[in-house]
């Protein structure tokens, strides 16, 4: 689990480095919203950028965990369905063999009258 968390953190750091700065393109807009107060110091701006980066990376990581959990759940659902389908095919084959052997000749075996009944007795134990 720790390796997964460490790997996710590394991916987030790599993504942040690839984006550069604060993760957004610097776009100049016109109007009063483009004006920044002059009282903010460069250290305060850097702190604000880093805080915003941390918030973004935290949200990205939370989304990654949710997406990964959903994928894992979906995979498990289909894997179980595939396994059940294969098991049902085998069980149907055993039942067909049992029905066919009960109609045909009977011999003496260690498990019963046929290999199908031997398979059925071992199947019922499972």
C-alpha positions, 0 to 999 in steps of 0.5 A, a space after each residue: 500500500 505504501 508503494 502505491 501511495 509513494 508512486 501516486 505522489 511521484 506521479 503527481 510531482 511529475 505532473 506538477 513539474 510538467 505543468 510548471 508554475 501553478 499548473 495554468 497558463 498565464 493569460 492576461 485579461 483586460 478589465 478590473 479582474 486583471 489588476 492584482 493588489 500591489 501590497 502582496 509580497 513576492 513571498 506571499 505570491 509564492 506561498 499562494 501558488 504553492 498552496 494552490 498547487 497542493 490543493 490541485 494535486 490533492 484533488 487530482 490524487 483523490 480523483 485518481 484513487 476514485 477512478 482506480 477503485 472503480 476500475 478495480 471493482 469493474 475488473 473484479 466483477 467481470 473476472 468473477 463472471 468469466 470464472 463462473 461461466 467456465 465453472 458452469 460449462 464444466 459442471 454441465 459437462 459432468 451432468 451430461 456425462 452422468 446422464 449418458 452413463 446412466 442410460 448406457 452400460 454399467 461397470 464397477 468402479 471404485 467411486 461407483 458405477 461410472 467415472 461421471 458418478 465419481 466426478 459428481 461425488 467429488 464435485 459435491 464435496 467441493 
